Structures are given as structure tokens and as C-alpha cells.
């Protein structure tokens, strides 16, 4: 999921968000939605902007996306969707 969202696991995460990364990783390991997640990943293109609503890490993934270089376009798309 992180790869599809453009989040660089480990090395690309800003140090102050390493706890967020670890929390997301743990949630994913214990997630009960793995079949739904696999089906969603299999049906989507190689890159997506938002995690699915059923994902327990949606909030963390969203935060981690903004803490990487070159993610201003995601914020703009999110604002545009919120205004619709």
C-alpha cells in the first residue's frame, strides 16, 4: 500500500514521523482486511493518491504522504475533492 501511495518505506520517512511509520506497519500486520486490501491493490493502477476507506492506516498514510518531497500535488487534489 505504501509503495502505491508513493511513500518510501523506512529511509524516506522524516525521522519525526518514524513512530507513525511503525504504527502503520504494525496495524497492517494485524489488519483483518487483508483480502479486501489485496483485491483493492490488484484492481488499482501502480500509483494511487489515497488509501481505501476500509484501511485502518488511511490517516497515517495521508500524513506520511505529505511529509515527503514533491507531494504538493496530493494536497491540491485533496482540497479539490473536498470542495466537490
SULLIN-V442470 format. One record per helix or strand of 3 or more residues. SS is the DSSP state (hx for helix, st for strand). FROM is the first residue (numbers start at 0). TO is the last residue. Records with the same first field share a line. If there is no record, write none. Layout:
SS->FROM-TO + FROM-TO
//
This chain:
hx->14-29 + 33-42 + 57-65 + 71-82
//
